[in-house]
Amino acid sequence: MATTIRMICHKITDYPEIELYPISDLHVGSKEFDEAQFQKLSREIMAQPNRFVMMAGDLVDNGIKSSVSSPYDAVMQPAAQRQYAAEILQPLQSRILAMCSGNHEYRSRKDTDTDPAELIAERLGIIELFRPDIAFVKIDLGTRASGNVRSPKYCIALTHGSGGGMLLGAGLSKSEPFAQALGVDLLISGHSHKPATAPSVRFECAMAKGVMVSREIRIMVATGWLEYAGYPARKMMKPVAIRPNKAILSADRFDIQVLS
């Protein structure tokens, strides 16, 4: 039997285009979390009604005794981190289209079967939009203009990401072959803390016409929100800019722009 995965489906009809902002790697509870910059982005998103959010994990630092990061370096305990993360995300609650966990949340899921990201989703009242590992999202934009013109539909994969590397393209090098395998229109990930966007392409077989058709794929790696100190400095890692990016999806025709 073929494997099937239920998608999160959204129908949005009010705007000629929407903007998708990936939010990942806040690490609430870390001393290095740049809350001021994040609050600035939150206000920017809420300033326009066509701006939406995809949450890609590591929302809390969640340092526990078995993890690399020390719980003694945090500015609040893990339970307080979850509560505060939900508090600062509450203004965005109505704009969140999907949410998944990251490796920092997985620490607790592995050891105690409790996922902090899932608890945050419950507190926000969006548990139906939460997936622990990867979320596939269908976004149907606009309205049918005539019997022959259909509104564009977009297939998006949201996952935290894995792996790493010193170079700025580390997140892209892991994401690009994964996006190819999934066959989605847009892959959103985080984890590397290195914001990046890139196009890719793959060919699909159009049996009825007897031709191979190229299909563009967009890849977006979300920024991290940590100032340079602590673990990155101790490990002699390069500082990384905090630079939010976004994707613009058109409702008039099938078109995705990814912008840094």
C-alpha positions in Angstrom: 0.0 0.0 0.0 1.3 3.5 -0.9 2.3 5.7 1.9 -0.1 8.7 2.4 0.4 11.8 4.6 -2.5 14.0 5.5 -1.8 17.6 4.6 -2.8 20.8 6.5 -5.1 22.6 4.1 -5.8 26.4 3.9 -8.1 28.3 1.5 -7.2 32.0 1.4 -9.3 34.2 -0.9 -9.0 37.7 0.3 -5.6 38.9 -1.1 -3.9 39.1 -4.5 -0.8 37.6 -2.8 0.3 36.4 0.6 3.6 36.6 2.4 5.0 33.7 4.3 7.4 34.3 7.1 9.3 31.3 8.5 10.0 31.5 12.2 12.6 29.1 13.6 15.3 28.9 16.2 14.1 31.5 18.7 15.6 29.5 21.6 13.5 31.2 24.2 15.3 30.8 27.5 18.8 31.3 26.1 20.6 34.4 27.2 21.5 35.1 23.6 17.9 35.2 22.3 17.4 38.6 20.6 13.8 39.2 21.7 13.8 42.9 20.6 14.5 41.9 17.0 11.9 39.2 17.0 9.3 41.5 18.5 10.1 43.9 15.7 9.3 41.2 13.1 6.2 40.2 14.9 4.9 43.8 14.7 5.8 43.9 11.0 3.9 40.7 10.3 0.8 42.0 12.1 0.9 45.3 10.3 -0.6 43.7 7.1 -3.4 41.2 7.0 -1.9 39.1 4.1 1.2 38.1 6.2 1.3 34.6 7.6 3.8 32.4 9.6 5.3 29.0 9.4 6.9 27.8 12.7 9.9 25.5 12.1 10.9 24.5 15.6 13.5 25.2 18.3 11.2 27.7 19.7 12.6 27.1 23.2 16.2 26.4 24.2 15.1 23.5 26.4 18.5 22.7 27.9 18.4 19.5 29.9 21.1 17.5 31.7 21.6 15.1 28.7 21.9 17.9 26.1 24.9 19.8 24.8 23.6 23.2 26.1 23.6 23.4 29.9 20.4 24.0 31.7 22.4 26.2 34.1 23.1 28.8 31.4 19.4 29.4 30.7 17.6 32.5 32.0 14.5 30.5 32.8 13.5 26.8 33.4 12.1 24.8 30.6 8.5 25.0 31.8 8.8 28.8 32.0 10.4 28.8 28.5 7.3 27.1 27.1 5.0 29.5 28.8 6.9 32.6 27.7 7.3 31.3 24.1 3.5 31.0 23.9 3.1 34.5 25.4 5.3 36.2 22.8 3.8 34.1 20.0 0.2 34.8 21.0 -0.1 38.0 18.8 0.7 35.8 15.8 -1.7 33.0 16.7 -4.2 33.8 13.9 -1.5 34.0 11.3 0.2 30.6 12.0 -0.5 28.2 9.1 1.7 25.2 10.4 4.1 24.4 13.2 6.6 21.6 13.8 9.2 20.7 16.4 13.0 21.1 16.3 15.9 19.1 17.8 15.8 21.1 21.0 12.2 20.1 21.6 13.0 16.5 20.5 15.3 16.2 23.6 12.3 16.1 25.8 10.2 14.0 23.4 13.0 11.4 23.4 13.5 11.3 27.1 10.0 11.9 28.5 7.5 11.6 25.6 6.7 15.3 26.1 7.1 17.7 23.2 7.5 21.4 24.3 6.4 22.6 20.8 3.3 20.5 21.0 2.5 22.1 24.4 3.1 25.5 23.0 0.7 24.7 20.1 -1.9 23.6 22.6 -1.5 26.8 24.6 -2.0 28.8 21.4 -5.0 26.8 20.4 -3.6 25.6 17.1 -2.9 21.9 17.9 -4.5 20.9 14.6 -1.7 22.8 12.8 1.1 21.0 14.6 3.1 18.1 13.3 6.1 16.8 15.3 8.6 16.1 12.4 7.3 17.5 9.1 4.2 19.3 8.0 2.9 19.2 4.4 0.7 22.3 3.7 -1.7 22.9 0.9 -2.5 26.6 0.3 -5.3 27.4 -2.2 -5.1 31.1 -3.1 -7.7 33.4 -4.7 -10.9 32.4 -6.5 -11.7 30.9 -9.8 -11.8 33.7 -12.4 -13.7 31.6 -15.0 -14.5 28.1 -15.8 -11.1 27.6 -17.5 -8.9 29.4 -15.0 -8.3 27.8 -11.6 -6.9 29.5 -8.6 -3.3 28.5 -7.9 -2.6 25.8 -5.3 0.8 25.5 -3.5 2.4 22.5 -1.9 4.8 23.4 1.0 6.9 21.2 3.2 7.8 22.5 6.7 10.5 20.8 8.8 13.2 21.9 11.2 16.1 20.6 9.3 19.3 18.8 10.4 23.0 18.7 9.9 25.2 21.7 9.8 28.4 23.2 8.5 30.5 26.3 8.8 29.6 27.8 5.3 26.6 30.0 4.7 25.2 27.5 2.2 25.2 24.6 4.7 21.4 24.6 5.2 20.8 24.8 1.4 23.1 21.9 0.6 21.1 19.6 2.9 17.7 21.0 1.9 18.0 21.0 -1.9 18.1 17.2 -2.5 15.4 16.7 0.2 13.1 19.2 -1.7 13.8 17.3 -4.9 12.8 14.0 -3.3 9.6 15.5 -1.8 8.4 17.1 -5.0 7.0 20.1 -3.2 6.8 23.7 -4.6 8.5 25.2 -1.5 10.6 23.7 1.3 11.0 25.7 4.5 13.5 24.7 7.2 15.7 26.2 9.9 18.3 24.6 12.2 21.5 26.0 10.7 20.7 29.6 11.9 22.0 30.7 8.4 19.2 32.4 6.5 19.2 31.5 2.8 17.0 31.2 -0.2 17.5 29.4 -3.5 15.7 28.1 -6.5 15.9 24.5 -7.8 14.2 22.5 -10.6 13.2 19.0 -11.3 11.6 17.2 -14.3 8.3 15.5 -14.1 6.8 13.1 -16.6 3.6 14.4 -18.4 2.3 11.1 -19.7 -0.6 12.5 -21.6 1.6 14.7 -23.7 4.6 12.4 -23.9 7.0 15.0 -22.6 9.1 15.8 -19.6 8.1 19.1 -17.9 10.4 21.2 -15.7 9.0 22.2 -12.3 10.6 24.9 -10.2 11.2 24.4 -6.5 11.9 27.1 -4.0 14.0 26.5 -0.9 14.0 28.8 2.2 16.2 28.4 5.3 15.0 30.5 8.2 17.2 32.8 10.3 18.1 32.1 13.8 17.6 34.6 16.6 20.7 34.3 18.8 23.3 37.0 19.4 26.9 35.8 19.1 28.0 34.5 22.5 28.0 31.3 24.5 28.0 28.0 22.6 29.0 29.4 19.1 31.9 31.4 20.5 33.1 28.4 22.6 33.1 26.2 19.5 34.8 28.8 17.3 31.9 29.1 15.0 31.4 32.1 12.8 28.8 34.7 13.7 25.7 34.6 11.6 23.4 37.6 10.8 19.9 37.7 12.1 18.1 38.4 8.8 14.4 37.3 8.4 13.3 36.2 5.0 9.9 35.5 3.4 8.1 33.9 0.4 5.5 35.7 -1.6 2.8 33.5 -3.2 0.6 35.0 -5.9 -3.1 34.4 -6.1 -3.4 35.5 -9.7 -1.1 32.9 -11.2 1.2 30.2 -9.9 4.3 32.1 -8.8 6.6 31.9 -5.7 9.2 34.5 -4.9 11.7 33.9 -2.0 13.3 37.0 -0.6 16.0 37.6 1.9 
